[in-house]
Every structure is written in C-alpha cells, then in structure tokens.
Amino acid sequence: MLVAFSIAPATADPDGGVAEAVAAAVKVVRESGLPNETNAMFTNIEGEWDEVMAVLKRAVDVVAARSPRVSLVLKADIRPGWTGEITAKIERVEQALEG
C-alpha cells in the first residue's frame, strides 16, 4: 500500500505558517521505519495497511496536540503483493520519458 497524505493544523502561527506542526507529523513518519518521502505538498509512505494507518493516526495525534482541529488529505494506492512502489512508480515514468 502506498499512501500520499497532507496533514495540517486548522490554526497557524502568527505569520500563517504551519511548519512546526507539519514537521512533528513528518518526524512520526520518518521514525516509523517505513519507506517514505516528503515534498512540498505531500508525504508518501509505503507499507501494509495496518502499519501505515497506525503511523497516520500517530501523525494526526501529534498535530492535534498543537491544534484543536486537524485537516488530513489522503490518497491510497492499494495493490496487494507489490512493494517498493514508492520508487518503482517514478522509475517506470522516467523510463517511459526516455523511450
């Protein structure tokens, strides 16, 4: 299972930033040991359903500790038996671009 998610507190710092809360969520993901990557808009994580959802719950919990309301956007690619897709999907696109 490959999941792309975005998490943010409903309240921001005085400048409108949410970096501190988002960083706390990303830290949870990175400490999980599951394959992951973060870009400007989403964090991607790969693993089995239960382990990915447990990490997402912990990430929501750390943001909720900083804000009374949390926004979570989630997109999942559920493909049993496939692993390493966090990089393999990109490799297939790059190969197609070269071909």
Secondary structure, DSSP 8 states (H G I E B T S, - for coil): -EEEEEEEESS--TTS--HHHHHHHHHHHHHT-S-EEE-SS-EEEES-HHHHHHHHHHHHHHHHTT-S-EEEEEEEE--TT---HHHHHHHHHHHHHH-
